[in-house]
Amino acid sequence: MPDLIITLPDGTTDRLDKALAAAAPEEAALSRSRLAKLIAEGAVSGPEGVIGDGKAKALAGDYVITMGEPAPIDAQPESIALDIVYEDDELIVIDKPAGMVVHPAPGSPSGTLVNALLAHCAGSLSGIGGAARPGIVHRIDKETSGLLVVAKTDRAHHGLAKQFEDHSASRRYLALAYGVLDRADPRISGLKGTNFEPGGVLKITSLLGRHPTDRQRQAVSFVHGRHAVTRARLIESFGNPAGAMLVECRLETGRTHQIRVHMTYAGLGLIGDPTYGGNRKLSPKAFAPRRSRRLRPSRGRRSMPPIWASSIRSPESYCPSRANCLKIWHNCSTSCAAEDGGHESDRPELRRPDARYLGKPR
């Protein structure tokens, strides 16, 4: 694995291990405990040479971290049912259920999407992601349900990765959230890093990094972290006065827990999110009683995912040899049906039709 270079800007005031962990890219999986081990091994050098104390005050400049080779994760094929929305010789699109981890990691060595894909694709996955993440181009959180595109060839992997990197591929997410988007609400309009764009779209811009006390969570910052931009648009509000809403979120960046953290920061936490949603309760007037019961988290389980990854749109060919466009719409239902069957949403545009593979866009 090549050396990792992290640049700390002027004005950094944190201790070194904390500053480096916050500035490290997510894919490096560089926690403070791992940094402490690397520093003890003499694998971290900075402006003044090899680092001997991670608790020292951070200095501005470049830090070189010799990561070494990670311990291999021996992912095994597992016979796990997959909801396949689209598949061809180059890629496969999966409707991932909430609760499924995308790839094996410490704590989740099996039962992941990668384990299921290894069984389904039988060796025809791109090898770029390595043994632990074959074919994985992008991820969605464990508790997010929806579409995830996986490369079956290296050519498709390169093409898809480039589109996610330059934002020519777009992703749309639907979520139910507390409150309502209102540009007249001073709690939103006066919040640092937020502004309303034409059409009532709320734009949230900040840095995102690990929470200072809870390493399993992310937090908004304006000093340390990675640049993150989320746009949220109101689709429908519920209640009189409105106490909940269906919102569409589009990401300019793709950071860990980005939508959940940004919406909570704006005072619009997601319903059903146990990590960032807090202890807010739905107003009895927001939904009909049957729907309100269905949306309320149950003890020991959650009756709905906090986010649906509802569509992926690629405006270009996903591999160089094709001149057509992959456009897979997965308009997820907002059904609040009871356990005995209930009823689907009355809004047909939010139901779940089958995916469509479209030709070159007009």
C-alpha atoms as a printed R data frame, in Angstrom:
    type eleno elety resid chain resno       x       y       z
1   ATOM     1    CA   MET     A     1   0.000   0.000   0.000
2   ATOM     2    CA   PRO     A     2   1.471   3.420  -0.943
3   ATOM     3    CA   ASP     A     3   2.344   5.953   1.740
4   ATOM     4    CA   LEU     A     4  -0.457   8.247   2.862
5   ATOM     5    CA   ILE     A     5   0.300  11.977   2.854
6   ATOM     6    CA   ILE     A     6  -1.847  14.250   5.036
7   ATOM     7    CA   THR     A     7  -1.430  18.023   5.014
8   ATOM     8    CA   LEU     A     8  -2.416  19.910   8.163
9   ATOM     9    CA   PRO     A     9  -3.211  23.585   7.592
10  ATOM    10    CA   ASP     A    10  -1.975  26.594   9.543
11  ATOM    11    CA   GLY     A    11  -3.938  27.241  12.703
12  ATOM    12    CA   THR     A    12  -4.295  23.582  13.693
13  ATOM    13    CA   THR     A    13  -4.635  23.484  17.478
14  ATOM    14    CA   ASP     A    14  -5.473  19.829  18.219
15  ATOM    15    CA   ARG     A    15  -2.998  17.238  19.386
16  ATOM    16    CA   LEU     A    16  -1.313  15.488  16.504
17  ATOM    17    CA   ASP     A    17  -3.045  12.086  16.552
18  ATOM    18    CA   LYS     A    18  -6.480  13.709  16.733
19  ATOM    19    CA   ALA     A    19  -5.726  16.153  13.914
20  ATOM    20    CA   LEU     A    20  -4.339  13.433  11.634
21  ATOM    21    CA   ALA     A    21  -7.280  11.096  12.292
22  ATOM    22    CA   ALA     A    22  -9.776  13.860  11.485
23  ATOM    23    CA   ALA     A    23  -7.972  14.859   8.267
24  ATOM    24    CA   ALA     A    24  -7.392  11.340   6.971
25  ATOM    25    CA   PRO     A    25  -9.532  10.137   4.040
26  ATOM    26    CA   GLU     A    26 -12.338   7.774   5.031
27  ATOM    27    CA   GLU     A    27 -11.027   4.937   2.899
28  ATOM    28    CA   ALA     A    28  -7.811   4.899   4.948
29  ATOM    29    CA   ALA     A    29  -9.798   3.770   8.029
30  ATOM    30    CA   LEU     A    30  -7.250   5.604  10.167
31  ATOM    31    CA   SER     A    31  -8.472   5.737  13.763
32  ATOM    32    CA   ARG     A    32  -6.543   7.327  16.579
33  ATOM    33    CA   SER     A    33  -5.746   3.909  18.029
34  ATOM    34    CA   ARG     A    34  -4.293   2.772  14.699
35  ATOM    35    CA   LEU     A    35  -2.350   6.027  14.435
36  ATOM    36    CA   ALA     A    36  -0.936   5.477  17.914
37  ATOM    37    CA   LYS     A    37   0.314   2.048  16.818
38  ATOM    38    CA   LEU     A    38   1.839   3.453  13.614
39  ATOM    39    CA   ILE     A    39   3.549   6.246  15.568
40  ATOM    40    CA   ALA     A    40   4.951   3.702  18.032
41  ATOM    41    CA   GLU     A    41   6.336   1.751  15.069
42  ATOM    42    CA   GLY     A    42   8.042   4.899  13.703
43  ATOM    43    CA   ALA     A    43   5.835   4.870  10.600
44  ATOM    44    CA   VAL     A    44   4.767   8.533  10.807
45  ATOM    45    CA   SER     A    45   7.014  11.452   9.906
46  ATOM    46    CA   GLY     A    46   6.263  15.159   9.806
47  ATOM    47    CA   PRO     A    47   7.888  18.553   9.194
48  ATOM    48    CA   GLU     A    48  10.438  17.879  11.926
49  ATOM    49    CA   GLY     A    49  11.148  14.226  11.181
50  ATOM    50    CA   VAL     A    50   9.870  10.968  12.617
51  ATOM    51    CA   ILE     A    51   7.023  11.460  15.101
52  ATOM    52    CA   GLY     A    52   7.565  10.001  18.560
53  ATOM    53    CA   ASP     A    53   4.576  11.380  20.471
54  ATOM    54    CA   GLY     A    54   1.055  11.446  19.050
55  ATOM    55    CA   LYS     A    55  -0.138  13.603  21.955
56  ATOM    56    CA   ALA     A    56   2.138  16.481  20.951
57  ATOM    57    CA   LYS     A    57   0.638  19.634  19.477
58  ATOM    58    CA   ALA     A    58   0.115  19.344  15.728
59  ATOM    59    CA   LEU     A    59   2.281  21.476  13.454
60  ATOM    60    CA   ALA     A    60   1.214  22.679  10.048
61  ATOM    61    CA   GLY     A    61   2.728  20.827   7.116
62  ATOM    62    CA   ASP     A    62   2.887  17.462   5.394
63  ATOM    63    CA   TYR     A    63   2.831  14.188   7.311
64  ATOM    64    CA   VAL     A    64   3.842  10.922   5.651
65  ATOM    65    CA   ILE     A    65   2.294   7.739   7.048
66  ATOM    66    CA   THR     A    66   3.663   4.376   5.985
67  ATOM    67    CA   MET     A    67   0.526   2.292   6.166
68  ATOM    68    CA   GLY     A    68   1.935  -1.142   5.341
69  ATOM    69    CA   GLU     A    69  -0.210  -3.921   3.992
70  ATOM    70    CA   PRO     A    70  -3.536  -4.468   5.780
71  ATOM    71    CA   ALA     A    71  -4.382  -7.886   7.152
72  ATOM    72    CA   PRO     A    72  -6.323  -9.678   4.419
73  ATOM    73    CA   ILE     A    73 -10.007 -10.343   4.993
74  ATOM    74    CA   ASP     A    74 -10.897 -13.731   3.604
75  ATOM    75    CA   ALA     A    75 -14.381 -13.064   2.242
76  ATOM    76    CA   GLN     A    76 -16.193 -16.283   1.421
77  ATOM    77    CA   PRO     A    77 -19.139 -16.789  -0.951
78  ATOM    78    CA   GLU     A    78 -22.410 -17.081   0.945
79  ATOM    79    CA   SER     A    79 -25.825 -18.020  -0.388
80  ATOM    80    CA   ILE     A    80 -27.711 -14.836   0.506
81  ATOM    81    CA   ALA     A    81 -30.764 -13.743  -1.478
82  ATOM    82    CA   LEU     A    82 -30.234 -10.554  -3.511
83  ATOM    83    CA   ASP     A    83 -32.815  -8.172  -4.946
84  ATOM    84    CA   ILE     A    84 -31.269  -7.650  -8.399
85  ATOM    85    CA   VAL     A    85 -32.664  -4.601 -10.186
86  ATOM    86    CA   TYR     A    86 -30.437  -4.807 -13.272
87  ATOM    87    CA   GLU     A    87 -27.562  -6.986 -14.474
88  ATOM    88    CA   ASP     A    88 -25.482  -7.380 -17.613
89  ATOM    89    CA   ASP     A    89 -21.958  -8.562 -18.451
90  ATOM    90    CA   GLU     A    90 -20.376  -5.360 -17.107
91  ATOM    91    CA   LEU     A    91 -22.231  -4.535 -13.915
92  ATOM    92    CA   ILE     A    92 -24.977  -5.463 -11.514
93  ATOM    93    CA   VAL     A    93 -27.333  -3.153  -9.595
94  ATOM    94    CA   ILE     A    94 -28.575  -4.374  -6.216
95  ATOM    95    CA   ASP     A    95 -31.408  -3.083  -4.067
96  ATOM    96    CA   LYS     A    96 -29.600  -3.384  -0.738
97  ATOM    97    CA   PRO     A    97 -31.843  -3.879   2.297
98  ATOM    98    CA   ALA     A    98 -31.392  -1.880   5.476
99  ATOM    99    CA   GLY     A    99 -29.229  -3.711   7.984
100 ATOM   100    CA   MET     A   100 -26.848  -5.260   5.440
101 ATOM   101    CA   VAL     A   101 -23.178  -4.242   5.544
102 ATOM   102    CA   VAL     A   102 -21.643  -3.675   2.103
103 ATOM   103    CA   HIS     A   103 -18.247  -5.355   2.560
104 ATOM   104    CA   PRO     A   104 -16.504  -7.443   5.243
105 ATOM   105    CA   ALA     A   105 -14.698  -5.580   8.001
106 ATOM   106    CA   PRO     A   106 -13.654  -6.274  11.574
107 ATOM   107    CA   GLY     A   107 -16.905  -6.943  13.406
108 ATOM   108    CA   SER     A   108 -18.763  -7.887  10.197
109 ATOM   109    CA   PRO     A   109 -16.752 -10.717   8.607
110 ATOM   110    CA   SER     A   110 -19.752 -12.405   6.990
111 ATOM   111    CA   GLY     A   111 -23.316 -11.833   5.897
112 ATOM   112    CA   THR     A   112 -22.311  -8.813   3.804
113 ATOM   113    CA   LEU     A   113 -23.257  -7.799   0.283
114 ATOM   114    CA   VAL     A   114 -19.784  -8.829  -0.921
115 ATOM   115    CA   ASN     A   115 -20.285 -12.343   0.492
116 ATOM   116    CA   ALA     A   116 -23.565 -12.587  -1.420
117 ATOM   117    CA   LEU     A   117 -22.045 -11.190  -4.626
118 ATOM   118    CA   LEU     A   118 -19.156 -13.670  -4.531
119 ATOM   119    CA   ALA     A   119 -21.698 -16.472  -4.588
120 ATOM   120    CA   HIS     A   120 -23.962 -14.926  -7.225
121 ATOM   121    CA   CYS     A   121 -21.270 -13.719  -9.635
122 ATOM   122    CA   ALA     A   122 -18.946 -16.698  -9.183
123 ATOM   123    CA   GLY     A   123 -15.653 -14.918  -9.822
124 ATOM   124    CA   SER     A   124 -16.876 -12.336 -12.346
125 ATOM   125    CA   LEU     A   125 -16.358  -9.277 -10.157
126 ATOM   126    CA   SER     A   126 -13.832  -6.495 -10.733
127 ATOM   127    CA   GLY     A   127 -10.631  -7.124  -8.783
128 ATOM   128    CA   ILE     A   128  -9.769  -3.448  -8.324
129 ATOM   129    CA   GLY     A   129 -11.313  -3.292  -4.851
130 ATOM   130    CA   GLY     A   130  -9.079  -6.104  -3.607
131 ATOM   131    CA   ALA     A   131 -10.067  -9.277  -1.794
132 ATOM   132    CA   ALA     A   132 -12.229  -7.435   0.742
133 ATOM   133    CA   ARG     A   133 -14.161  -5.213  -1.675
134 ATOM   134    CA   PRO     A   134 -14.342  -6.867  -5.113
135 ATOM   135    CA   GLY     A   135 -16.415  -4.809  -7.539
136 ATOM   136    CA   ILE     A   136 -17.429  -2.217  -4.946
137 ATOM   137    CA   VAL     A   137 -17.407   1.254  -6.515
138 ATOM   138    CA   HIS     A   138 -19.451   3.144  -3.926
139 ATOM   139    CA   ARG     A   139 -21.136   2.353  -0.636
140 ATOM   140    CA   ILE     A   140 -24.274   3.190   1.275
141 ATOM   141    CA   ASP     A   141 -24.607   2.995   5.049
142 ATOM   142    CA   LYS     A   142 -25.619  -0.227   6.715
143 ATOM   143    CA   GLU     A   143 -28.999   1.186   7.740
144 ATOM   144    CA   THR     A   144 -29.695   2.771   4.331
145 ATOM   145    CA   SER     A   145 -31.693   0.761   1.838
146 ATOM   146    CA   GLY     A   146 -31.622   1.230  -1.926
147 ATOM   147    CA   LEU     A   147 -29.574   0.979  -5.075
148 ATOM   148    CA   LEU     A   148 -25.896   0.124  -5.206
149 ATOM   149    CA   VAL     A   149 -24.047  -0.438  -8.486
150 ATOM   150    CA   VAL     A   150 -21.258  -3.056  -8.544
151 ATOM   151    CA   ALA     A   151 -18.665  -3.491 -11.315
152 ATOM   152    CA   LYS     A   152 -18.161  -6.941 -12.813
153 ATOM   153    CA   THR     A   153 -15.202  -5.897 -14.976
154 ATOM   154    CA   ASP     A   154 -12.194  -3.657 -14.351
155 ATOM   155    CA   ARG     A   155 -13.211  -1.486 -17.306
156 ATOM   156    CA   ALA     A   156 -16.644  -0.826 -15.815
157 ATOM   157    CA   HIS     A   157 -15.045  -0.205 -12.406
158 ATOM   158    CA   HIS     A   158 -12.755   2.501 -13.818
159 ATOM   159    CA   GLY     A   159 -15.591   4.134 -15.759
160 ATOM   160    CA   LEU     A   160 -18.002   4.184 -12.816
161 ATOM   161    CA   ALA     A   161 -15.354   5.359 -10.352
162 ATOM   162    CA   LYS     A   162 -14.486   8.270 -12.622
163 ATOM   163    CA   GLN     A   163 -18.114   9.332 -12.862
164 ATOM   164    CA   PHE     A   164 -18.593   9.252  -9.100
165 ATOM   165    CA   GLU     A   165 -15.351  11.204  -8.690
166 ATOM   166    CA   ASP     A   166 -16.261  13.978 -11.138
167 ATOM   167    CA   HIS     A   167 -19.943  13.988 -10.068
168 ATOM   168    CA   SER     A   168 -21.232  13.242 -13.573
169 ATOM   169    CA   ALA     A   169 -23.156  10.366 -11.968
170 ATOM   170    CA   SER     A   170 -25.881  11.545  -9.625
171 ATOM   171    CA   ARG     A   171 -27.546   9.848  -6.687
172 ATOM   172    CA   ARG     A   172 -30.894  10.684  -5.141
173 ATOM   173    CA   TYR     A   173 -31.992   9.750  -1.638
174 ATOM   174    CA   LEU     A   174 -35.420   9.878  -0.008
175 ATOM   175    CA   ALA     A   175 -35.925  10.180   3.725
176 ATOM   176    CA   LEU     A   176 -38.622  10.921   6.264
177 ATOM   177    CA   ALA     A   177 -37.523  13.644   8.649
178 ATOM   178    CA   TYR     A   178 -38.790  15.570  11.616
179 ATOM   179    CA   GLY     A   179 -39.881  19.176  11.037
180 ATOM   180    CA   VAL     A   180 -40.263  20.904   7.694
181 ATOM   181    CA   LEU     A   181 -38.021  22.858   5.310
182 ATOM   182    CA   ASP     A   182 -38.972  26.524   5.563
183 ATOM   183    CA   ARG     A   183 -36.729  29.380   4.480
184 ATOM   184    CA   ALA     A   184 -38.554  31.625   6.976
185 ATOM   185    CA   ASP     A   185 -37.432  29.428   9.888
186 ATOM   186    CA   PRO     A   186 -34.627  31.389  11.610
187 ATOM   187    CA   ARG     A   187 -33.293  28.182  13.172
188 ATOM   188    CA   ILE     A   188 -32.338  27.027   9.672
189 ATOM   189    CA   SER     A   189 -31.626  30.242   7.774
190 ATOM   190    CA   GLY     A   190 -29.419  31.595  10.571
191 ATOM   191    CA   LEU     A   191 -27.384  28.400  10.901
192 ATOM   192    CA   LYS     A   192 -23.741  28.557   9.844
193 ATOM   193    CA   GLY     A   193 -23.081  26.736   6.599
194 ATOM   194    CA   THR     A   194 -26.709  26.740   5.399
195 ATOM   195    CA   ASN     A   195 -28.480  28.730   2.711
196 ATOM   196    CA   PHE     A   196 -31.559  28.343   0.544
197 ATOM   197    CA   GLU     A   197 -31.196  28.075  -3.221
198 ATOM   198    CA   PRO     A   198 -33.888  28.696  -5.859
199 ATOM   199    CA   GLY     A   199 -36.804  26.336  -5.578
200 ATOM   200    CA   GLY     A   200 -36.592  26.198  -1.792
201 ATOM   201    CA   VAL     A   201 -33.608  23.820  -1.847
202 ATOM   202    CA   LEU     A   202 -31.633  23.843   1.391
203 ATOM   203    CA   LYS     A   203 -27.870  23.656   0.853
204 ATOM   204    CA   ILE     A   204 -25.711  22.558   3.788
205 ATOM   205    CA   THR     A   205 -21.946  23.025   3.485
206 ATOM   206    CA   SER     A   206 -19.479  22.056   6.183
207 ATOM   207    CA   LEU     A   207 -16.588  19.811   7.059
208 ATOM   208    CA   LEU     A   208 -17.404  16.351   8.382
209 ATOM   209    CA   GLY     A   209 -15.156  14.393  10.695
210 ATOM   210    CA   ARG     A   210 -15.268  11.935  13.535
211 ATOM   211    CA   HIS     A   211 -17.220  12.976  16.602
212 ATOM   212    CA   PRO     A   212 -14.826  14.222  19.320
213 ATOM   213    CA   THR     A   213 -16.101  11.789  21.965
214 ATOM   214    CA   ASP     A   214 -17.967   9.053  20.063
215 ATOM   215    CA   ARG     A   215 -15.747   7.409  17.444
216 ATOM   216    CA   GLN     A   216 -18.691   5.586  15.883
217 ATOM   217    CA   ARG     A   217 -20.330   8.851  14.857
218 ATOM   218    CA   GLN     A   218 -19.530  11.735  12.526
219 ATOM   219    CA   ALA     A   219 -19.943  15.414  13.362
220 ATOM   220    CA   VAL     A   220 -20.179  18.797  11.619
221 ATOM   221    CA   SER     A   221 -17.092  20.970  11.942
222 ATOM   222    CA   PHE     A   222 -15.761  24.129  10.355
223 ATOM   223    CA   VAL     A   223 -12.152  23.517  11.409
224 ATOM   224    CA   HIS     A   224 -11.261  19.863  10.748
225 ATOM   225    CA   GLY     A   225 -12.656  17.165   8.516
226 ATOM   226    CA   ARG     A   226 -13.587  16.614   4.884
227 ATOM   227    CA   HIS     A   227 -15.588  18.973   2.717
228 ATOM   228    CA   ALA     A   228 -19.246  17.920   2.470
229 ATOM   229    CA   VAL     A   229 -22.227  19.403   0.624
230 ATOM   230    CA   THR     A   230 -25.830  18.203   0.900
231 ATOM   231    CA   ARG     A   231 -28.907  19.612  -0.835
232 ATOM   232    CA   ALA     A   232 -32.382  18.859   0.513
233 ATOM   233    CA   ARG     A   233 -35.733  19.526  -1.159
234 ATOM   234    CA   LEU     A   234 -39.148  19.189   0.417
235 ATOM   235    CA   ILE     A   235 -41.418  16.725  -1.384
236 ATOM   236    CA   GLU     A   236 -44.340  16.553   1.034
237 ATOM   237    CA   SER     A   237 -45.082  17.705   4.572
238 ATOM   238    CA   PHE     A   238 -47.345  15.940   7.052
239 ATOM   239    CA   GLY     A   239 -49.566  17.321   9.788
240 ATOM   240    CA   ASN     A   240 -51.201  20.657  10.561
241 ATOM   241    CA   PRO     A   241 -49.021  22.300  11.643
242 ATOM   242    CA   ALA     A   242 -46.426  20.267   9.772
243 ATOM   243    CA   GLY     A   243 -44.381  18.046  12.040
244 ATOM   244    CA   ALA     A   244 -42.724  15.700   9.563
245 ATOM   245    CA   MET     A   245 -41.788  15.601   5.905
246 ATOM   246    CA   LEU     A   246 -40.660  13.491   3.005
247 ATOM   247    CA   VAL     A   247 -37.427  15.034   1.714
248 ATOM   248    CA   GLU     A   248 -35.197  14.387  -1.279
249 ATOM   249    CA   CYS     A   249 -31.458  14.714  -0.692
250 ATOM   250    CA   ARG     A   250 -28.754  14.980  -3.324
251 ATOM   251    CA   LEU     A   251 -25.078  14.697  -2.490
252 ATOM   252    CA   GLU     A   252 -22.302  16.760  -4.002
253 ATOM   253    CA   THR     A   253 -19.889  14.721  -1.887
254 ATOM   254    CA   GLY     A   254 -20.260  11.267  -0.361
255 ATOM   255    CA   ARG     A   255 -19.037  11.220   3.229
256 ATOM   256    CA   THR     A   256 -19.859   8.680   5.907
257 ATOM   257    CA   HIS     A   257 -23.338   9.354   7.394
258 ATOM   258    CA   GLN     A   258 -23.421  12.651   5.484
259 ATOM   259    CA   ILE     A   259 -27.189  13.026   5.053
260 ATOM   260    CA   ARG     A   260 -27.942  11.914   8.587
261 ATOM   261    CA   VAL     A   261 -25.381  14.272  10.141
262 ATOM   262    CA   HIS     A   262 -26.283  17.298   7.998
263 ATOM   263    CA   MET     A   263 -30.033  16.902   8.483
264 ATOM   264    CA   THR     A   264 -29.591  16.559  12.249
265 ATOM   265    CA   TYR     A   265 -27.350  19.635  12.253
266 ATOM   266    CA   ALA     A   266 -30.170  21.581  10.574
267 ATOM   267    CA   GLY     A   267 -32.637  20.415  13.232
268 ATOM   268    CA   LEU     A   268 -34.305  18.012  10.784
269 ATOM   269    CA   GLY     A   269 -33.196  14.610  12.073
270 ATOM   270    CA   LEU     A   270 -34.337  11.508  10.231
271 ATOM   271    CA   ILE     A   271 -37.222   9.471  11.588
272 ATOM   272    CA   GLY     A   272 -36.056   5.966  12.467
273 ATOM   273    CA   ASP     A   273 -32.392   6.915  12.877
274 ATOM   274    CA   PRO     A   274 -31.219   5.616  16.279
275 ATOM   275    CA   THR     A   275 -27.760   7.176  16.007
276 ATOM   276    CA   TYR     A   276 -28.528  10.773  15.070
277 ATOM   277    CA   GLY     A   277 -32.326  11.014  15.306
278 ATOM   278    CA   GLY     A   278 -32.370  11.635  19.037
279 ATOM   279    CA   ASN     A   279 -35.436  11.098  21.205
280 ATOM   280    CA   ARG     A   280 -37.858  13.232  19.218
281 ATOM   281    CA   LYS     A   281 -41.376  11.892  18.907
282 ATOM   282    CA   LEU     A   282 -43.812  12.228  16.062
283 ATOM   283    CA   SER     A   283 -46.752  14.507  16.636
284 ATOM   284    CA   PRO     A   284 -50.030  12.545  16.699
285 ATOM   285    CA   LYS     A   285 -51.275  14.988  14.066
286 ATOM   286    CA   ALA     A   286 -48.439  14.285  11.638
287 ATOM   287    CA   PHE     A   287 -49.749  10.914  10.454
288 ATOM   288    CA   ALA     A   288 -52.875   8.860  10.726
289 ATOM   289    CA   PRO     A   289 -52.673   6.576  13.817
290 ATOM   290    CA   ARG     A   290 -51.860   3.450  11.821
291 ATOM   291    CA   ARG     A   291 -49.036   5.159   9.942
292 ATOM   292    CA   SER     A   292 -47.660   6.743  13.099
293 ATOM   293    CA   ARG     A   293 -47.445   3.337  14.780
294 ATOM   294    CA   ARG     A   294 -45.660   1.885  11.753
295 ATOM   295    CA   LEU     A   295 -43.039   4.643  11.640
296 ATOM   296    CA   ARG     A   296 -42.293   4.577  15.354
297 ATOM   297    CA   PRO     A   297 -39.144   2.532  16.119
298 ATOM   298    CA   SER     A   298 -39.960  -0.751  17.844
299 ATOM   299    CA   ARG     A   299 -38.020  -2.211  20.741
300 ATOM   300    CA   GLY     A   300 -35.146  -4.324  19.482
301 ATOM   301    CA   ARG     A   301 -35.703  -3.470  15.812
302 ATOM   302    CA   ARG     A   302 -36.555  -0.615  13.492
303 ATOM   303    CA   SER     A   303 -39.677  -0.759  11.351
304 ATOM   304    CA   MET     A   304 -38.217   1.366   8.550
305 ATOM   305    CA   PRO     A   305 -34.810   2.457   7.261
306 ATOM   306    CA   PRO     A   306 -33.891   6.129   7.782
307 ATOM   307    CA   ILE     A   307 -32.854   6.605   4.131
308 ATOM   308    CA   TRP     A   308 -33.733   5.095   0.767
309 ATOM   309    CA   ALA     A   309 -31.059   5.386  -1.950
310 ATOM   310    CA   SER     A   310 -33.765   5.857  -4.513
311 ATOM   311    CA   SER     A   311 -32.029   6.392  -7.833
312 ATOM   312    CA   ILE     A   312 -28.694   6.404  -9.601
313 ATOM   313    CA   ARG     A   313 -28.288   8.282 -12.846
314 ATOM   314    CA   SER     A   314 -25.235   8.123 -15.063
315 ATOM   315    CA   PRO     A   315 -25.282  10.644 -17.935
316 ATOM   316    CA   GLU     A   316 -22.455   8.924 -19.778
317 ATOM   317    CA   SER     A   317 -21.636   5.407 -20.820
318 ATOM   318    CA   TYR     A   318 -20.426   3.457 -17.813
319 ATOM   319    CA   CYS     A   319 -17.618   1.878 -19.794
320 ATOM   320    CA   PRO     A   320 -15.707   3.288 -22.787
321 ATOM   321    CA   SER     A   321 -17.111   0.837 -25.316
322 ATOM   322    CA   ARG     A   322 -20.723   1.890 -24.855
323 ATOM   323    CA   ALA     A   323 -22.489   4.986 -26.126
324 ATOM   324    CA   ASN     A   324 -25.613   4.586 -24.062
325 ATOM   325    CA   CYS     A   325 -26.741   5.737 -20.675
326 ATOM   326    CA   LEU     A   326 -27.406   3.738 -17.564
327 ATOM   327    CA   LYS     A   327 -30.384   5.268 -15.831
328 ATOM   328    CA   ILE     A   328 -31.912   3.169 -13.120
329 ATOM   329    CA   TRP     A   329 -34.834   4.674 -11.256
330 ATOM   330    CA   HIS     A   330 -35.965   2.978  -8.120
331 ATOM   331    CA   ASN     A   331 -38.734   5.180  -6.751
332 ATOM   332    CA   CYS     A   332 -39.101   3.775  -3.290
333 ATOM   333    CA   SER     A   333 -42.471   3.466  -1.633
334 ATOM   334    CA   THR     A   334 -43.251   5.524   1.446
335 ATOM   335    CA   SER     A   335 -45.731   2.891   2.491
336 ATOM   336    CA   CYS     A   336 -46.589   3.003   6.168
337 ATOM   337    CA   ALA     A   337 -48.648  -0.177   5.948
338 ATOM   338    CA   ALA     A   338 -49.379  -2.199   9.039
339 ATOM   339    CA   GLU     A   339 -47.919  -5.671   9.525
340 ATOM   340    CA   ASP     A   340 -51.093  -7.294   8.189
341 ATOM   341    CA   GLY     A   341 -50.638  -5.849   4.702
342 ATOM   342    CA   GLY     A   342 -52.011  -2.333   4.969
343 ATOM   343    CA   HIS     A   343 -51.961  -0.155   1.888
344 ATOM   344    CA   GLU     A   344 -49.393   1.367  -0.395
345 ATOM   345    CA   SER     A   345 -48.725   5.080  -0.698
346 ATOM   346    CA   ASP     A   346 -51.398   6.952  -2.586
347 ATOM   347    CA   ARG     A   347 -48.702   8.734  -4.579
348 ATOM   348    CA   PRO     A   348 -47.876   6.572  -7.608
349 ATOM   349    CA   GLU     A   349 -44.645   8.408  -8.333
350 ATOM   350    CA   LEU     A   350 -43.254   7.125  -5.032
351 ATOM   351    CA   ARG     A   351 -44.077   3.486  -5.616
352 ATOM   352    CA   ARG     A   352 -41.448   1.023  -6.749
353 ATOM   353    CA   PRO     A   353 -41.648   0.239 -10.456
354 ATOM   354    CA   ASP     A   354 -39.153  -2.067 -12.059
355 ATOM   355    CA   ALA     A   355 -35.905  -0.512 -13.211
356 ATOM   356    CA   ARG     A   356 -35.553   0.831 -16.719
357 ATOM   357    CA   TYR     A   357 -32.428   0.652 -18.880
358 ATOM   358    CA   LEU     A   358 -32.548   3.637 -21.163
359 ATOM   359    CA   GLY     A   359 -30.565   4.533 -24.253
360 ATOM   360    CA   LYS     A   360 -28.501   7.617 -24.910
361 ATOM   361    CA   PRO     A   361 -30.129  10.705 -23.326
362 ATOM   362    CA   ARG     A   362 -31.618  13.385 -25.508
